Amino acid sequence: MSQVLSLNAIDFIREERHILSDVHLEVREGEHWVILGRNGSGKTTILEMMNGYQFPSKGQVTVLGNVYGQCDVREVRKKIGYISQSLYEKLNPGDSVWEVVATGEFGFLRFYEEIPAGVKEKAVGMLESVRLGHLASQPLGTLSQGERKKVMLARSLMTRPSILIMDEPCSGLDLYERERLLENINELGQQQMTVIYVTHHIEEIMPMFSHVVLIEQGRIIASGPKHEVLTEQNLYQAYQVPIRLEWFNDRPWIKVL
């Protein structure tokens, strides 16, 4: 299996603070990864490295065969779908839902000219794939939190990206909306793309995910196949809470002791 992306010996220092220390990560075709850790452990910084929004103080980032620092990062980003709260906040809540999804085709935040009919059709099709076709004409700002997250998912899939990166997409959702969104995400395992998913909630690790990297204070505790990484000992090291881990339908659940 060929390499999709790698972080090699990454250090990231900001104002004399080590955010990341000696991070190694290699993602191959056919793998779907979860980056798991507490708040402030360095998860989002790793995503920003993958997207070329931050560059390491030391080490090398390679994405889809492109070495950052030796390529046009903007061209690489066209092959990466990205879902984050910071991106959502840049969108206009008054725009219709299908328009917001259509902006993903070009990487815009909004349109200032007529949208091609084919792009509108494609956007509505993407909304139907996440079961939101009935809301296509609604303003984005009128949607529930869970519906907005699904809109962001549909938007990110417009260009059929090689890599889809999701930064805590379930944050702020109630149990019903979380499970509906996770259902949509789990279906992505059937598509030809690599999914990288960041969370601090273990129970969000759906069956489609094959690998986990566990990070604490900018250092990787363990990485590899999920059943090897997700042990009670590793999770205690990451969270400092004694837990009992159980698997149900290939999904991990914890009980705090």
ABEGO torsion letter per residue (X at the ends): XBBABBBBGBBBBBGGBBABBGBBBBBBBGBBBBBBEBBGAGAAAAAAAAAGABBBABEBBBBGGBBBGABBAAAAAAABBBBBAAAAAABBAABBAAAAAAAAAAGBABBABBBBAAAAAAAAAAAAAAGAAAAAABBAAABBAAAAAAAAAAAAAAAGBABBBBBGAABGBBAAAAAAAAAAAAAAAABBBBBBBBBABAAABBAABABBBBBBGGBBABBEBAAAABBAAAAAAAAGBBBBBBBBGGBBBBBBX
